[in-house]
Amino acid sequence: MIIVGIDPALATTGYGVIQVKGAMLALVEAGIIQTSAKEPAPKRLDRIYRGVLKLISDTHADCLVLEKIYSHYKHPATACILGQARGVICLAASTKGIPLVEYAATRIKKAIVGKGLASKAQVQRMVSHTLGLTAMPAYMDITDALALAIAHSYIRKSKI
């Protein structure tokens, strides 16, 4: 099974793709889809949409995993911008006909580290250890995306 985790944002959307074979997890691909603040929002959203479509096609993804949206009342504009990026990612999954799964951040951390309130550093170390990476990913967005994919593989197995 090929699982794509995506950490959406308008500026830097991180993605991580893993392959699951039995109990083995292997990194397929990871990176970012970056947009420029100099471009208008519709162009930036189109870049994210097309990037995710290509990623799904190139990796032959079986499912896509996102973190459930969380917004702080002090930053409503951030939630709106994040919602737009998430929207085009959801549209890409639907266009390609693959399932979309969402988990709360605390559920992801609990699956990866064992604690729902784990720090980003703890998640980063466990992601690197789980995938046998020799270096930490260059962007935290990539780590978060890989954590989503890994957590889904664990959660999926526990439901079988």
C-alpha positions in Angstrom: 0.0 0.0 0.0 1.3 3.5 -0.9 0.3 6.2 1.6 0.7 9.9 1.0 0.8 12.3 4.0 0.4 16.0 3.3 1.0 18.9 5.6 -0.9 21.7 3.8 0.0 25.4 3.8 -0.2 28.1 1.2 3.6 28.9 1.2 5.1 25.4 1.8 3.1 22.2 1.6 5.1 19.2 2.8 4.5 15.7 1.5 5.7 12.3 2.5 5.1 9.0 0.7 5.6 5.7 2.2 5.1 2.1 1.1 3.7 -0.4 3.5 4.5 -4.1 3.0 3.4 -6.1 6.0 5.2 -4.7 9.0 7.8 -3.0 6.8 7.6 0.8 6.1 9.8 2.3 3.4 10.2 5.9 2.3 9.2 6.3 -1.4 9.5 10.1 -1.7 9.3 13.3 0.4 9.5 17.0 -0.4 7.7 20.2 -0.6 5.4 22.1 -3.0 6.4 25.7 -2.6 4.6 28.8 -3.8 5.6 32.5 -3.9 3.9 35.2 -1.9 4.4 37.4 -4.9 1.8 35.3 -6.9 -1.9 35.7 -6.5 -3.7 33.2 -4.3 -5.5 31.4 -7.1 -2.2 30.7 -8.9 -0.7 29.4 -5.6 -3.6 27.2 -5.0 -3.4 25.9 -8.6 0.3 25.0 -8.1 -0.6 23.0 -4.9 -3.5 21.3 -6.7 -1.4 20.3 -9.7 1.5 19.3 -7.5 -0.7 16.9 -5.5 -2.3 15.5 -8.6 1.1 14.7 -10.1 2.3 13.2 -6.8 -0.7 10.9 -6.6 -0.2 9.8 -10.2 3.6 9.4 -10.0 3.5 7.4 -6.8 0.3 5.4 -7.6 -1.0 6.4 -4.2 -3.7 4.3 -2.5 -4.8 6.9 0.0 -4.0 10.4 1.1 -3.8 11.5 4.8 -4.3 15.0 6.2 -4.3 16.4 9.7 -7.7 17.6 10.9 -8.0 21.4 10.7 -7.3 23.2 14.0 -7.7 26.9 14.2 -7.0 29.2 17.1 -9.5 32.0 17.7 -6.7 34.6 17.7 -5.8 33.7 14.1 -8.9 33.2 12.0 -7.2 34.4 8.8 -4.7 31.6 9.1 -7.5 29.0 9.3 -9.1 30.4 6.2 -5.8 30.3 4.2 -5.1 26.8 5.5 -8.7 25.8 4.5 -8.1 26.9 0.9 -4.9 24.8 0.6 -6.7 21.8 2.2 -9.6 22.3 -0.2 -7.5 21.9 -3.3 -5.7 18.9 -1.8 -9.1 17.3 -1.0 -10.2 18.0 -4.6 -7.0 16.4 -6.0 -7.7 13.2 -4.0 -11.3 13.2 -5.2 -10.3 13.8 -8.8 -7.9 10.9 -8.6 -10.5 8.7 -6.9 -8.4 7.8 -3.8 -9.6 7.8 -0.2 -8.9 10.8 2.0 -8.3 10.2 5.7 -8.0 12.8 8.4 -6.7 12.6 12.0 -6.4 15.0 14.9 -2.8 16.1 15.6 -3.0 14.4 19.1 -4.0 11.1 17.4 -1.0 11.3 15.1 1.4 12.1 17.9 0.0 9.2 20.0 0.4 6.8 17.1 4.0 7.9 16.4 5.4 8.6 19.9 2.9 7.1 22.3 1.8 10.4 23.7 -0.7 12.8 22.3 1.2 15.8 23.6 4.6 14.8 22.2 6.9 17.6 21.0 7.7 18.2 17.4 11.3 17.1 18.2 10.1 13.8 19.6 7.9 13.2 16.5 10.8 14.1 14.2 13.2 11.6 15.9 10.6 8.8 15.7 9.9 9.5 12.1 13.6 9.4 11.3 14.1 6.2 13.3 11.0 4.4 11.9 12.1 5.1 8.3 15.8 4.5 8.9 16.8 8.0 7.8 20.4 9.0 8.1 19.5 12.7 8.3 16.5 14.7 9.5 14.2 16.1 6.7 15.2 19.6 5.7 11.7 21.0 6.5 9.4 20.3 9.4 6.6 20.2 6.9 8.1 17.0 5.4 8.5 15.4 8.9 4.8 16.2 9.7 3.7 14.8 6.4 5.7 11.6 6.9 4.2 11.3 10.5 0.7 11.5 9.0 1.5 8.6 6.6 3.2 6.5 9.2 0.5 7.0 11.8 -2.2 6.0 9.2 -0.3 2.8 8.5 -0.3 2.0 12.3 -3.9 3.1 12.9 -5.1 1.2 9.8 -3.4 -2.0 11.0 -5.0 -1.7 14.5 -8.5 -1.7 13.0 -8.0 -4.8 10.9 
